[in-house]
Amino acid sequence: MKKISVIVLALLLFALPAFAQKIGYVDLQRALNLSKAGVAAKQQMTEEVKKYEGEFKAKQDEVLKMKADLEKQAALLSDNARAEREREYQRRVTDLQRFQQDIQEDLQRKDAEFTGRIINELFDVMQTVGSERGYAMIIEKNEGAIVYADPEYDLTDALINAYDAKN
């Protein structure tokens, strides 16, 4: 009986690797940055930033010129005229700050929109890649607290290639 138990135990131990599940991981941030859609989105965001920087710089220069003119003419203006110009200057400064805040909010919204869309599409492709390759589980490298993983199980390049091929 003892021999049979040892034989059964040995058979079970040798059979376990046959039932092992494949687990892989991906670096979504890398996939986002290196996929064609991610690169295009980053380029589009860079163009948006440049456009807004130009608009902001023009408005800022206008406000700075207004301040310089006010400082030059302050001694020549009546109290009422100086107070009116100072109010106008303060209004322009407030408008400039509001414009800057609007720019930041718009850029954050657009970035979240681009990133969210691409991440959702990457998840769909990741599920396809995982099921086609027989993976039981795919973990996101940065969120899964992976300290070390064999690069053999890194599916990031496969995900990027499949995603780019799909799009």
C-alpha positions as CSV (number, residue, x, y, z in Angstrom):
1,M,0.0,0.0,0.0
2,K,2.8,2.3,0.8
3,K,4.5,1.7,-2.6
4,I,1.2,2.5,-4.3
5,S,0.9,5.8,-2.5
6,V,4.4,6.7,-3.4
7,I,3.8,5.8,-7.1
8,V,0.5,7.8,-7.2
9,L,2.2,10.8,-5.5
10,A,5.1,10.6,-8.0
11,L,2.7,10.5,-10.9
12,L,0.8,13.4,-9.6
13,L,3.9,15.5,-9.2
14,F,5.1,14.7,-12.7
15,A,1.7,15.5,-14.1
16,L,1.4,18.9,-12.4
17,P,3.5,20.7,-15.1
18,A,1.1,19.4,-17.7
19,F,-1.7,21.3,-16.0
20,A,0.2,24.5,-15.3
21,Q,-1.5,27.6,-16.6
22,K,0.4,30.1,-18.7
23,I,0.7,33.6,-17.2
24,G,2.0,36.6,-19.1
25,Y,2.4,40.3,-18.5
26,V,2.3,43.5,-20.5
27,D,3.6,47.0,-20.0
28,L,0.5,49.1,-21.0
29,Q,2.4,52.4,-20.7
30,R,5.1,51.1,-23.1
31,A,2.4,49.7,-25.5
32,L,0.6,53.1,-25.4
33,N,3.8,55.0,-26.1
34,L,5.1,52.7,-28.9
35,S,1.9,51.8,-30.7
36,K,1.2,53.7,-33.9
37,A,-2.0,55.2,-32.5
38,G,-0.1,56.2,-29.3
39,V,2.6,57.9,-31.3
40,A,0.0,59.7,-33.4
41,A,-2.0,60.8,-30.3
42,K,1.2,62.1,-28.7
43,Q,2.1,64.0,-31.9
44,Q,-1.5,65.5,-32.0
45,M,-1.2,66.5,-28.3
46,T,2.2,68.2,-29.1
47,E,0.6,70.2,-31.9
48,E,-2.3,71.2,-29.6
49,V,0.2,72.4,-27.0
50,K,2.2,74.4,-29.5
51,K,-1.0,76.0,-30.8
52,Y,-2.1,77.0,-27.3
53,E,1.4,78.2,-26.4
54,G,1.3,80.6,-29.3
55,E,-2.1,81.9,-28.3
56,F,-1.0,82.2,-24.7
57,K,2.3,84.0,-25.5
58,A,0.4,86.6,-27.7
59,K,-2.0,87.3,-24.8
60,Q,0.7,87.4,-22.3
61,D,2.8,89.8,-24.4
62,E,-0.2,92.0,-24.7
63,V,-0.7,92.1,-20.9
64,L,3.0,92.7,-20.3
65,K,3.0,95.6,-22.7
66,M,-0.1,97.0,-21.0
67,K,1.7,96.9,-17.7
68,A,4.8,98.6,-19.1
69,D,2.7,101.3,-20.6
70,L,0.8,101.8,-17.4
71,E,4.1,102.1,-15.4
72,K,5.5,104.6,-17.9
73,Q,2.4,106.8,-18.0
74,A,1.3,106.5,-14.3
75,A,2.8,109.8,-13.3
76,L,1.2,111.6,-16.2
77,L,-2.3,110.2,-15.6
78,S,-5.0,111.6,-13.3
79,D,-6.0,109.4,-10.4
80,N,-9.2,108.3,-12.1
81,A,-7.5,107.5,-15.4
82,R,-4.7,105.6,-13.6
83,A,-7.3,103.7,-11.5
84,E,-9.2,102.8,-14.6
85,R,-6.1,101.5,-16.4
86,E,-5.1,99.5,-13.3
87,R,-8.6,97.9,-13.2
88,E,-8.3,97.1,-16.9
89,Y,-4.9,95.6,-16.4
90,Q,-6.1,93.5,-13.5
91,R,-9.0,92.3,-15.6
92,R,-6.6,91.3,-18.4
93,V,-4.4,89.4,-15.9
94,T,-7.5,87.6,-14.6
95,D,-8.6,86.8,-18.2
96,L,-5.1,85.5,-18.9
97,Q,-5.1,83.2,-15.8
98,R,-8.5,81.9,-16.8
99,F,-7.3,81.3,-20.3
100,Q,-4.3,79.4,-19.0
101,Q,-6.6,77.3,-16.7
102,D,-8.9,76.6,-19.6
103,I,-6.0,75.5,-21.8
104,Q,-4.8,73.1,-19.1
105,E,-8.2,71.6,-18.6
106,D,-8.7,71.2,-22.4
107,L,-5.3,69.5,-22.8
108,Q,-6.0,67.2,-19.9
109,R,-9.4,66.3,-21.3
110,K,-8.0,65.6,-24.7
111,D,-5.1,63.5,-23.3
112,A,-7.5,61.4,-21.2
113,E,-9.8,61.0,-24.2
114,F,-6.9,59.8,-26.5
115,T,-5.4,57.6,-23.8
116,G,-8.7,56.1,-22.7
117,R,-9.7,55.2,-26.2
118,I,-6.3,53.6,-27.0
119,I,-6.1,51.7,-23.6
120,N,-9.6,50.3,-24.2
121,E,-8.6,49.1,-27.7
122,L,-5.4,47.6,-26.2
123,F,-7.4,45.7,-23.7
124,D,-9.5,44.2,-26.4
125,V,-6.5,43.2,-28.4
126,M,-4.8,41.9,-25.3
127,Q,-7.7,39.5,-24.6
128,T,-7.5,38.2,-28.2
129,V,-3.7,37.7,-28.0
130,G,-4.1,36.0,-24.6
131,S,-6.7,33.6,-25.7
132,E,-5.0,32.8,-29.1
133,R,-1.8,32.0,-27.3
134,G,-3.4,30.0,-24.5
135,Y,-2.7,32.3,-21.6
136,A,-4.8,31.9,-18.5
137,M,-3.9,35.3,-17.1
138,I,-2.2,38.4,-18.3
139,I,-1.0,40.9,-15.7
140,E,-0.3,44.6,-16.2
141,K,3.3,45.0,-15.3
142,N,3.1,48.4,-13.6
143,E,-0.2,47.7,-11.7
144,G,0.6,44.1,-10.7
145,A,3.5,45.0,-8.5
146,I,5.8,42.7,-10.5
147,V,9.3,43.1,-9.2
148,Y,10.8,40.6,-11.6
149,A,9.5,38.5,-14.5
150,D,11.2,36.5,-17.1
151,P,11.1,38.5,-20.4
152,E,9.9,35.3,-22.1
153,Y,6.5,36.1,-20.6
154,D,6.4,39.7,-21.7
155,L,3.6,40.1,-24.2
156,T,4.0,43.8,-24.8
157,D,5.6,43.6,-28.2
158,A,3.0,41.0,-29.3
159,L,0.3,43.4,-28.1
160,I,1.8,46.4,-29.9
161,N,2.2,44.4,-33.2
162,A,-1.4,43.0,-33.0
163,Y,-2.8,46.4,-32.1
164,D,-1.0,48.1,-34.9
165,A,-2.1,45.4,-37.4
166,K,-5.7,45.8,-36.3
167,N,-5.6,49.5,-36.8
